[in-house]
């Protein structure tokens, strides 16, 4: 009796399921990115976890087209989904205690007298506060693109280069404790998401 057709059918079913779950995570991430609602970020993270579990299970050898497609999905998921996940992590950590700036950063005090301005909602109207960590969205996208791409290309050592470049670029903005906390939490959340997306492909094609 020839069992090859059944094995081929199982293989196609497995890869179809893995790709569908990954696409579901990507769709949820796109909604989280567009509508900035934490629930979509949570759904995206949950479905990514499910995809990772599925990828870690014993699976049939992938046809090159399946691996390439999964790699493209994982790269898109890394770039799009990491932003909402990092933002949600920061929201949980800071609980809205830091005033947002008008250019995507946060407002920090120049002097102790600025505390009254921040608490009264007048932050940014005078010289008591200034905005730091601007451009976090664009930097995060490039960061995750570089990290996930480097891992998929077999060069994970590039992660150290990415972190070093980001740290040097932000060094002068990290004097305030609020900025340091936000930098560390946001970077770790973004890098963890990027590595998880890369691991999805590595586990599936291992």
VONUNU-45630 format. One line per 2 residues: number of its first residue (from 1); their letters; for each residue x, y, z negated of N, C-alpha, C. Coordinates in nm, 3 decimals, decimal comma, always signed. Layout:
BEGIN
NUM) a) X Y Z X Y Z X Y Z | ...;
//
This chain:
BEGIN
1) xx) +0,085 -0,120 +0,000 +0,000 +0,000 +0,000 +0,089 +0,125 +0,000 | +0,053 +0,223 +0,078 +0,132 +0,345 +0,091 +0,077 +0,454 -0,002;
3) xx) +0,161 +0,496 -0,097 +0,115 +0,596 -0,192 +0,161 +0,738 -0,157 | +0,235 +0,754 -0,048 +0,288 +0,886 -0,015 +0,180 +0,991 +0,005;
5) xx) +0,068 +0,961 +0,072 -0,037 +1,064 +0,087 -0,088 +1,114 -0,045 | -0,107 +1,020 -0,144 -0,156 +1,061 -0,275 -0,054 +1,151 -0,345;
7) xx) +0,076 +1,116 -0,334 +0,180 +1,197 -0,396 +0,184 +1,336 -0,333 | +0,173 +1,342 -0,200 +0,173 +1,471 -0,132 +0,054 +1,556 -0,176;
9) xx) -0,061 +1,492 -0,191 -0,181 +1,563 -0,232 -0,165 +1,618 -0,373 | -0,105 +1,540 -0,461 -0,080 +1,587 -0,597 +0,015 +1,707 -0,596;
11) xx) +0,118 +1,698 -0,514 +0,214 +1,807 -0,506 +0,150 +1,937 -0,458 | +0,070 +1,927 -0,354 +0,002 +2,047 -0,304 -0,094 +2,104 -0,407;
13) xx) -0,166 +2,016 -0,479 -0,260 +2,061 -0,581 -0,186 +2,132 -0,695 | -0,072 +2,076 -0,734 +0,005 +2,136 -0,843 +0,052 +2,277 -0,804;
15) xx) +0,112 +2,290 -0,687 +0,164 +2,419 -0,646 +0,054 +2,521 -0,619 | -0,058 +2,472 -0,571 -0,172 +2,561 -0,550 -0,221 +2,615 -0,683;
17) xx) -0,230 +2,527 -0,784 -0,275 +2,571 -0,916 -0,177 +2,670 -0,977 | -0,048 +2,641 -0,968 +0,053 +2,730 -1,024 +0,049 +2,867 -0,957;
19) xx) +0,034 +2,870 -0,828 +0,030 +2,996 -0,756 -0,097 +3,074 -0,789 | -0,208 +3,004 -0,802 -0,335 +3,070 -0,836 -0,329 +3,133 -0,975;
21) xx) -0,271 +3,061 -1,071 -0,259 +3,116 -1,206 -0,166 +3,237 -1,206 | -0,059 +3,228 -1,129 +0,035 +3,341 -1,119 -0,031 +3,462 -1,054;
23) xx) -0,109 +3,437 -0,951 -0,181 +3,547 -0,884 -0,283 +3,609 -0,979 | -0,349 +3,526 -1,062 -0,445 +3,578 -1,159 -0,375 +3,673 -1,257;
25) xx) -0,253 +3,635 -1,299 -0,176 +3,723 -1,387 -0,139 +3,853 -1,316 | -0,105 +3,843 -1,188 -0,070 +3,962 -1,110 -0,190 +4,054 -1,093;
27) xx) -0,307 +3,998 -1,068 -0,428 +4,078 -1,051 -0,461 +4,151 -1,182 | -0,454 +4,078 -1,293 -0,481 +4,141 -1,423 -0,379 +4,251 -1,451;
29) xx) -0,253 +4,227 -1,414 -0,150 +4,330 -1,433 -0,179 +4,453 -1,348 | -0,227 +4,433 -1,226 -0,261 +4,546 -1,139 -0,375 +4,628 -1,199;
31) xx) -0,474 +4,561 -1,257 -0,584 +4,632 -1,323 -0,533 +4,708 -1,445 | -0,441 +4,646 -1,521 -0,384 +4,713 -1,638 -0,305 +4,835 -1,596;
33) xx) -0,232 +4,824 -1,487 -0,152 +4,936 -1,436 -0,241 +5,050 -1,388 | -0,352 +5,015 -1,322 -0,439 +5,117 -1,263 -0,529 +5,184 -1,368;
35) xx) -0,587 +5,102 -1,457 -0,686 +5,155 -1,550 -0,631 +5,179 -1,691 | -0,507 +5,136 -1,717 -0,441 +5,159 -1,847 -0,525 +5,107 -1,963;
37) xx) -0,582 +4,988 -1,946 -0,660 +4,925 -2,053 -0,583 +4,805 -2,108 | -0,560 +4,803 -2,241 -0,480 +4,695 -2,300 -0,536 +4,555 -2,274;
39) xx) -0,667 +4,544 -2,260 -0,726 +4,411 -2,243 -0,673 +4,343 -2,117 | -0,652 +4,419 -2,011 -0,598 +4,361 -1,888 -0,452 +4,318 -1,907;
41) xx) -0,376 +4,395 -1,985 -0,238 +4,356 -2,014 -0,234 +4,226 -2,094 | -0,326 +4,212 -2,187 -0,334 +4,090 -2,267 -0,369 +3,970 -2,179;
43) xx) -0,465 +3,989 -2,089 -0,504 +3,881 -1,998 -0,387 +3,844 -1,908 | -0,316 +3,944 -1,858 -0,201 +3,918 -1,772 -0,093 +3,840 -1,847;
45) xx) -0,067 +3,878 -1,972 +0,030 +3,806 -2,052 -0,013 +3,663 -2,082 | -0,142 +3,644 -2,107 -0,193 +3,510 -2,136 -0,183 +3,418 -2,015;
47) xx) -0,218 +3,469 -1,899 -0,211 +3,387 -1,779 -0,066 +3,362 -1,737 | +0,023 +3,457 -1,765 +0,165 +3,432 -1,739 +0,217 +3,321 -1,829;
49) xx) +0,175 +3,322 -1,955 +0,214 +3,215 -2,047 +0,163 +3,079 -1,998 | +0,039 +3,078 -1,948 -0,017 +2,954 -1,895 +0,062 +2,907 -1,774;
51) xx) +0,102 +3,000 -1,688 +0,182 +2,965 -1,570 +0,319 +2,911 -1,611 | +0,378 +2,969 -1,715 +0,507 +2,920 -1,763 +0,496 +2,777 -1,817;
53) xx) +0,390 +2,750 -1,890 +0,368 +2,614 -1,942 +0,350 +2,517 -1,827 | +0,274 +2,558 -1,728 +0,252 +2,472 -1,611 +0,382 +2,449 -1,535;
55) xx) +0,463 +2,554 -1,522 +0,589 +2,541 -1,450 +0,689 +2,453 -1,524 | +0,679 +2,451 -1,658 +0,772 +2,371 -1,738 +0,739 +2,223 -1,737;
57) xx) +0,620 +2,188 -1,695 +0,581 +2,048 -1,689 +0,651 +1,979 -1,572 | +0,670 +1,845 -1,582 +0,727 +1,773 -1,468 +0,643 +1,798 -1,343;
59) xx) +0,709 +1,837 -1,235 +0,634 +1,874 -1,116 +0,703 +1,820 -0,991 | +0,628 +1,809 -0,884 +0,685 +1,761 -0,758 +0,784 +1,862 -0,700;
61) xx) +0,875 +1,814 -0,620 +0,969 +1,905 -0,553 +0,893 +2,003 -0,467 | +0,939 +2,128 -0,473 +0,868 +2,232 -0,399 +0,917 +2,239 -0,255;
63) xx) +0,824 +2,258 -0,166 +0,861 +2,296 -0,030 +0,915 +2,439 -0,037 | +1,008 +2,472 +0,046 +1,073 +2,603 +0,040 +0,973 +2,719 +0,048;
65) xx) +0,866 +2,700 +0,123 +0,767 +2,807 +0,136 +0,696 +2,834 +0,004 | +0,670 +2,727 -0,074 +0,606 +2,746 -0,205 +0,698 +2,822 -0,299;
67) xx) +0,825 +2,785 -0,302 +0,920 +2,854 -0,388 +0,935 +3,000 -0,350 | +0,939 +3,028 -0,222 +0,952 +3,167 -0,176 +0,829 +3,249 -0,213;
69) xx) +0,712 +3,191 -0,194 +0,588 +3,261 -0,228 +0,580 +3,289 -0,377 | +0,615 +3,189 -0,458 +0,612 +3,208 -0,603 +0,713 +3,314 -0,644;
71) xx) +0,828 +3,319 -0,579 +0,927 +3,421 -0,609 +0,877 +3,561 -0,581 | +0,807 +3,577 -0,469 +0,751 +3,709 -0,435 +0,646 +3,751 -0,537;
73) xx) +0,560 +3,656 -0,575 +0,457 +3,685 -0,674 +0,519 +3,723 -0,808 | +0,621 +3,646 -0,849 +0,687 +3,673 -0,976 +0,754 +3,810 -0,976;
75) xx) +0,816 +3,847 -0,866 +0,882 +3,978 -0,857 +0,779 +4,090 -0,866 | +0,667 +4,075 -0,796 +0,561 +4,176 -0,803 +0,501 +4,183 -0,942;
77) xx) +0,483 +4,067 -1,004 +0,427 +4,062 -1,139 +0,520 +4,130 -1,239 | +0,650 +4,109 -1,220 +0,748 +4,173 -1,308 +0,741 +4,325 -1,298;
79) xx) +0,738 +4,375 -1,176 +0,739 +4,520 -1,154 +0,610 +4,584 -1,203 | +0,497 +4,524 -1,170 +0,367 +4,585 -1,201 +0,325 +4,561 -1,346;
81) xx) +0,345 +4,440 -1,393 +0,293 +4,404 -1,525 +0,375 +4,452 -1,642 | +0,505 +4,475 -1,621 +0,590 +4,514 -1,733 +0,555 +4,648 -1,792;
83) xx) +0,510 +4,741 -1,710 +0,475 +4,874 -1,759 +0,361 +4,873 -1,860 | +0,246 +4,815 -1,825 +0,137 +4,808 -1,921 +0,172 +4,731 -2,047;
85) xx) +0,250 +4,623 -2,033 +0,289 +4,544 -2,150 +0,378 +4,627 -2,242 | +0,474 +4,699 -2,184 +0,561 +4,785 -2,265 +0,480 +4,896 -2,332;
87) xx) +0,387 +4,955 -2,258 +0,304 +5,062 -2,315 +0,218 +5,011 -2,430 | +0,164 +4,890 -2,413 +0,082 +4,831 -2,519 +0,167 +4,800 -2,642;
89) xx) +0,289 +4,750 -2,620 +0,380 +4,721 -2,732 +0,414 +4,849 -2,807 | +0,438 +4,957 -2,734 +0,469 +5,084 -2,798 +0,350 +5,138 -2,875;
91) xx) +0,231 +5,116 -2,819 +0,110 +5,163 -2,888 +0,091 +5,090 -3,019 | +0,116 +4,960 -3,019 +0,104 +4,882 -3,142 +0,209 +4,924 -3,245;
93) xx) +0,329 +4,952 -3,196 +0,439 +4,984 -3,288 +0,426 +5,124 -3,348 | +0,389 +5,221 -3,266 +0,385 +5,360 -3,313 +0,248 +5,402 -3,364;
95) xx) +0,145 +5,330 -3,323 +0,007 +5,361 -3,366 -0,029 +5,508 -3,342 | +0,015 +5,561 -3,229 -0,022 +5,697 -3,192 +0,041 +5,805 -3,277;
97) xx) +0,152 +5,772 -3,346 +0,214 +5,870 -3,437 +0,304 +5,968 -3,365 | +0,332 +5,944 -3,236 +0,420 +6,032 -3,159 +0,338 +6,104 -3,053;
99) xx) +0,354 +6,236 -3,046 +0,279 +6,315 -2,948 +0,333 +6,291 -2,808 | +0,245 +6,266 -2,709 +0,292 +6,244 -2,572 +0,327 +6,375 -2,504;
101) xx) +0,424 +6,369 -2,413 +0,460 +6,486 -2,335 +0,384 +6,491 -2,205 | +0,405 +6,597 -2,130 +0,332 +6,616 -2,004 +0,402 +6,551 -1,886;
103) xx) +0,521 +6,495 -1,907 +0,597 +6,434 -1,798 +0,628 +6,287 -1,826 | +0,543 +6,223 -1,903 +0,559 +6,080 -1,929 +0,650 +6,047 -2,045;
105) xx) +0,702 +6,148 -2,116 +0,789 +6,124 -2,230 +0,716 +6,146 -2,361 | +0,793 +6,176 -2,466 +0,733 +6,205 -2,596 +0,791 +6,337 -2,647;
107) xx) +0,717 +6,400 -2,737 +0,761 +6,526 -2,796 +0,825 +6,499 -2,931 | +0,947 +6,546 -2,948 +1,018 +6,529 -3,075 +1,056 +6,666 -3,129;
109) xx) +1,078 +6,669 -3,258 +1,104 +6,796 -3,325 +1,246 +6,846 -3,301 | +1,257 +6,977 -3,283 +1,388 +7,041 -3,279 +1,434 +7,081 -3,419;
111) xx) +1,335 +7,102 -3,506 +1,366 +7,145 -3,642 +1,256 +7,095 -3,734 | +1,278 +7,087 -3,865 +1,174 +7,042 -3,958 +1,048 +7,124 -3,952;
113) xx) +1,057 +7,250 -3,914 +0,939 +7,336 -3,909 +0,843 +7,296 -3,799 | +0,888 +7,205 -3,708 +0,803 +7,166 -3,597 +0,696 +7,068 -3,637;
115) xx) +0,706 +7,012 -3,757 +0,608 +6,912 -3,798 +0,468 +6,970 -3,800 | +0,457 +7,095 -3,847 +0,326 +7,157 -3,852 +0,268 +7,175 -3,713;
117) xx) +0,352 +7,207 -3,616 +0,306 +7,227 -3,479 +0,255 +7,097 -3,420 | +0,325 +6,986 -3,446 +0,283 +6,859 -3,393 +0,151 +6,815 -3,452;
119) xx) +0,139 +6,829 -3,586 +0,017 +6,783 -3,653 -0,102 +6,869 -3,620 | -0,080 +6,995 -3,587 -0,192 +7,084 -3,556 -0,233 +7,081 -3,411;
121) xx) -0,161 +7,000 -3,330 -0,195 +6,988 -3,189 -0,135 +7,097 -3,104 | -0,045 +7,175 -3,161 +0,017 +7,284 -3,085 +0,151 +7,245 -3,027;
123) xx) +0,180 +7,114 -3,027 +0,310 +7,068 -2,979 +0,331 +7,108 -2,834 | +0,448 +7,157 -2,806 +0,482 +7,192 -2,668 +0,455 +7,338 -2,635;
125) xx) +0,388 +7,411 -2,728 +0,356 +7,550 -2,698 +0,474 +7,642 -2,732 | +0,563 +7,598 -2,821 +0,675 +7,683 -2,859 +0,804 +7,606 -2,844;
127) xx) +0,909 +7,659 -2,906 +1,041 +7,597 -2,896 +1,065 +7,494 -3,004 | +0,962 +7,465 -3,090 +0,981 +7,375 -3,202 +0,998 +7,230 -3,158;
129) xx) +0,947 +7,193 -3,044 +0,956 +7,055 -2,995 +1,005 +7,055 -2,851 | +1,060 +6,940 -2,811 +1,098 +6,925 -2,671 +1,069 +6,782 -2,629;
131) xx) +1,057 +6,762 -2,500 +1,018 +6,632 -2,447 +1,143 +6,551 -2,411 | +1,143 +6,424 -2,454 +1,252 +6,332 -2,422 +1,194 +6,205 -2,360;
133) xx) +1,283 +6,123 -2,305 +1,245 +5,995 -2,242 +1,147 +6,016 -2,127 | +1,170 +6,121 -2,050 +1,086 +6,145 -1,933 +1,117 +6,043 -1,824;
135) xx) +1,020 +6,020 -1,736 +1,041 +5,931 -1,623 +1,050 +5,784 -1,660 | +0,991 +5,748 -1,773 +0,999 +5,609 -1,818 +0,932 +5,511 -1,724;
137) xx) +0,826 +5,551 -1,657 +0,755 +5,461 -1,566 +0,843 +5,420 -1,449 | +0,904 +5,519 -1,384 +0,989 +5,490 -1,269 +1,112 +5,411 -1,310;
139) xx) +1,172 +5,448 -1,423 +1,290 +5,376 -1,471 +1,255 +5,232 -1,503 | +1,140 +5,211 -1,566 +1,098 +5,076 -1,601 +1,076 +4,989 -1,479;
141) xx) +1,018 +5,046 -1,375 +0,995 +4,970 -1,251 +1,128 +4,927 -1,190 | +1,221 +5,019 -1,181 +1,352 +4,987 -1,124 +1,427 +4,887 -1,212;
143) xx) +1,414 +4,904 -1,342 +1,480 +4,813 -1,436 +1,432 +4,670 -1,419 | +1,301 +4,650 -1,415 +1,246 +4,514 -1,403 +1,273 +4,456 -1,265;
145) xx) +1,270 +4,540 -1,163 +1,302 +4,494 -1,028 +1,446 +4,442 -1,023 | +1,538 +4,517 -1,085 +1,678 +4,476 -1,085 +1,700 +4,351 -1,168;
147) xx) +1,637 +4,342 -1,284 +1,659 +4,227 -1,373 +1,602 +4,099 -1,313 | +1,477 +4,104 -1,270 +1,415 +3,985 -1,213 +1,486 +3,944 -1,084;
149) xx) +1,517 +4,042 -1,000 +1,588 +4,011 -0,877 +1,724 +3,951 -0,902 | +1,795 +4,001 -1,003 +1,928 +3,947 -1,035 +1,919 +3,803 -1,083;
151) xx) +1,822 +3,773 -1,166 +1,807 +3,635 -1,216 +1,770 +3,541 -1,103 | +1,676 +3,582 -1,018 +1,636 +3,497 -0,906 +1,750 +3,478 -0,807;
153) xx) +1,839 +3,576 -0,798 +1,953 +3,565 -0,708 +2,068 +3,487 -0,769 | +2,051 +3,442 -0,894 +2,155 +3,365 -0,959 +2,265 +3,449 -1,020;
155) xx) +2,235 +3,575 -1,054 +2,335 +3,665 -1,111 +2,279 +3,732 -1,236 | +2,250 +3,653 -1,341 +2,191 +3,712 -1,463 +2,285 +3,807 -1,535;
157) xx) +2,416 +3,801 -1,506 +2,510 +3,893 -1,571 +2,477 +4,038 -1,540 | +2,402 +4,061 -1,432 +2,367 +4,199 -1,395 +2,275 +4,264 -1,498;
159) xx) +2,211 +4,184 -1,583 +2,125 +4,241 -1,686 +2,205 +4,335 -1,776 | +2,327 +4,294 -1,811 +2,412 +4,377 -1,895 +2,443 +4,511 -1,828;
161) xx) +2,461 +4,508 -1,697 +2,488 +4,631 -1,624 +2,367 +4,723 -1,627 | +2,248 +4,664 -1,606 +2,124 +4,744 -1,608 +2,104 +4,810 -1,744;
163) xx) +2,121 +4,732 -1,851 +2,103 +4,786 -1,986 +2,206 +4,894 -2,015 | +2,329 +4,873 -1,970 +2,435 +4,972 -1,993 +2,404 +5,103 -1,922;
165) xx) +2,361 +5,094 -1,798 +2,328 +5,215 -1,721 +2,213 +5,291 -1,788 | +2,112 +5,216 -1,831 +1,998 +5,281 -1,895 +2,039 +5,345 -2,026;
167) xx) +2,121 +5,275 -2,105 +2,165 +5,328 -2,233 +2,249 +5,454 -2,217 | +2,340 +5,455 -2,120 +2,423 +5,573 -2,097 +2,337 +5,689 -2,049;
169) xx) +2,242 +5,659 -1,961 +2,156 +5,765 -1,908 +2,067 +5,828 -2,014 | +2,028 +5,749 -2,114 +1,938 +5,799 -2,219 +2,013 +5,843 -2,345;
171) xx) +2,144 +5,832 -2,346 +2,221 +5,850 -2,470 +2,194 +5,984 -2,536 | +2,192 +6,091 -2,459 +2,176 +6,224 -2,517 +2,035 +6,248 -2,570;
173) xx) +1,940 +6,162 -2,536 +1,802 +6,180 -2,579 +1,769 +6,099 -2,704 | +1,864 +6,023 -2,755 +1,834 +5,929 -2,864 +1,873 +5,981 -3,001;
175) xx) +1,887 +6,111 -3,014 +1,922 +6,168 -3,145 +1,806 +6,153 -3,243 | +1,682 +6,170 -3,194 +1,566 +6,160 -3,281 +1,529 +6,014 -3,305;
177) xx) +1,488 +5,982 -3,427 +1,452 +5,844 -3,460 +1,333 +5,795 -3,378 | +1,240 +5,885 -3,346 +1,124 +5,846 -3,265 +1,168 +5,801 -3,126;
179) xx) +1,267 +5,872 -3,071 +1,316 +5,837 -2,938 +1,390 +5,704 -2,941 | +1,471 +5,680 -3,044 +1,545 +5,554 -3,054 +1,449 +5,436 -3,067;
181) xx) +1,348 +5,453 -3,152 +1,251 +5,345 -3,171 +1,177 +5,314 -3,041 | +1,135 +5,418 -2,974 +1,061 +5,398 -2,848 +1,151 +5,338 -2,741;
183) xx) +1,276 +5,380 -2,735 +1,370 +5,327 -2,637 +1,393 +5,178 -2,659 | +1,416 +5,138 -2,783 +1,445 +4,997 -2,813 +1,323 +4,909 -2,786;
185) xx) +1,207 +4,949 -2,836 +1,087 +4,868 -2,819 +1,049 +4,857 -2,672 | +1,048 +4,970 -2,604 +1,011 +4,970 -2,462 +1,106 +4,889 -2,378;
187) xx) +1,236 +4,902 -2,404 +1,335 +4,829 -2,325 +1,323 +4,679 -2,349 | +1,310 +4,638 -2,476 +1,299 +4,496 -2,506 +1,172 +4,435 -2,447;
189) xx) +1,061 +4,507 -2,456 +0,937 +4,457 -2,399 +0,948 +4,443 -2,248 | +1,007 +4,543 -2,182 +1,022 +4,541 -2,038 +1,115 +4,429 -1,993;
191) xx) +1,229 +4,413 -2,062 +1,324 +4,308 -2,026 +1,269 +4,169 -2,052 | +1,196 +4,153 -2,162 +1,136 +4,023 -2,193 +1,036 +3,983 -2,086;
193) xx) +0,955 +4,078 -2,043 +0,858 +4,050 -1,937 +0,927 +4,014 -1,807 | +1,031 +4,089 -1,771 +1,104 +4,063 -1,647 +1,170 +3,925 -1,651;
195) xx) +1,228 +3,889 -1,763 +1,292 +3,758 -1,776 +1,190 +3,646 -1,771 | +1,073 +3,668 -1,831 +0,968 +3,566 -1,827 +0,919 +3,542 -1,685;
197) xx) +0,907 +3,649 -1,607 +0,865 +3,634 -1,468 +0,969 +3,559 -1,387 | +1,097 +3,587 -1,412 +1,203 +3,514 -1,343 +1,207 +3,369 -1,386;
199) xx) +1,182 +3,343 -1,516 +1,182 +3,206 -1,567 +1,071 +3,123 -1,504 | +0,961 +3,188 -1,466 +0,851 +3,118 -1,400 +0,900 +3,048 -1,275;
201) xx) +0,979 +3,116 -1,196 +1,031 +3,058 -1,071 +1,139 +2,955 -1,103 | +1,228 +2,988 -1,197 +1,338 +2,896 -1,229 +1,286 +2,763 -1,281;
203) xx) +1,185 +2,767 -1,366 +1,128 +2,643 -1,420 +1,057 +2,562 -1,312 | +0,988 +2,633 -1,223 +0,907 +2,562 -1,123 +0,993 +2,491 -1,020;
205) xx) +1,107 +2,549 -0,985 +1,188 +2,491 -0,878 +1,306 +2,412 -0,933 | +1,316 +2,403 -1,067 +1,429 +2,331 -1,128 +1,421 +2,181 -1,093;
//
